[in-house]
């Protein structure tokens, strides 16, 4: 194992400064892409926080909460009898 590490250090010593600079450049470029995608995620989350903070302010003013419209609660004969015909009146 020691011979392997010596060989590796020898081989690493033979590489030029240009190759090491290219490796560093590639690493920095990859990290910059990752940071850009994370910034996009943070921006999206901050927009969501801003809209929710407006809701908190409106609630403190006493305004009703906005949300989905309520569903129609009327039911038809078909829904109340679960598919069976309505009973006949005498």
C-alpha positions, 0 to 999 in steps of 0.5 A: 500500500505504501508503494501505491501512495508513493506512486500516486504522489509521484504521478501527482507531482508530474502533473502540470499546474495547468491541469490542476487549474482546469480541475479547480475551474471545473469545480468552481463552475459546478458549485456556481451552477448549484448556487444559482439553482439554490438562489432560485429556490430561495427566491421562490420561497421568499415570494411565498412568505411575502404573500403570506405576510400580507394575509397576516396583516389583513387578518389583523385588520379583521378581514375574512380569510380568502381561500377556495370558493365553497362547494355547492352543498345541494344534493340531488336525489341520485346522491342522497339515495346512493343510486337507488330510486327515490321511495314512492310516496303513498 
